[in-house]
């Protein structure tokens, strides 16, 4: 499957993908808010990074620079969070 074909599929389902990404973000931050220090931080960071990839891709296809930058930033923060929560770095 080519990237153009994949982007076409994403464009067809853009609103649904964006809504799923937003709900994933709400869920992950709600989990941390409710559980506090007992949160499964590695899961939360992985989940949050996946939603950031989804939202970044949608924003890029819509040519929305502000949300692309914001969500690419969250991808980078997520990668650091994954490395720290997984104790790959200190």
Residue, then its C-alpha position, 0 to 999 in steps of 0.5 A: x500500500x502506498x503512502x498516497x493510498x494510506x493518506x486517502x484512507x485517512x482523509x476519508x475517516x479524518x473526523x473519526x480518527x481525530x475523535x478517537x485520538x482526542x478520546x484517547x488523550x482524555x482517557x490517558x490524562x484522566x487515568x493519571x488524574x484518578x490513579x496518581x502515582x499508582x498510574x501505569x505510566x508506561x501504558x499511559x505514555x505509549x497510549x498518549x504517543x499513539x494518539x499524538x501520532x494519529x492527531x499529528x497525521x490528521x493535522x498535517x493532512x489538513x495542513x494545520x501547522x499549529x496542531x501539527x507542531x503541537x502534536x509532534x511536540x507530544x510525540x517527542x514528549x511521549x518518547x521521552x516519557x516511554x524511555x523514562x517510564x520503561x526505565x530505559x534512561x534515568 
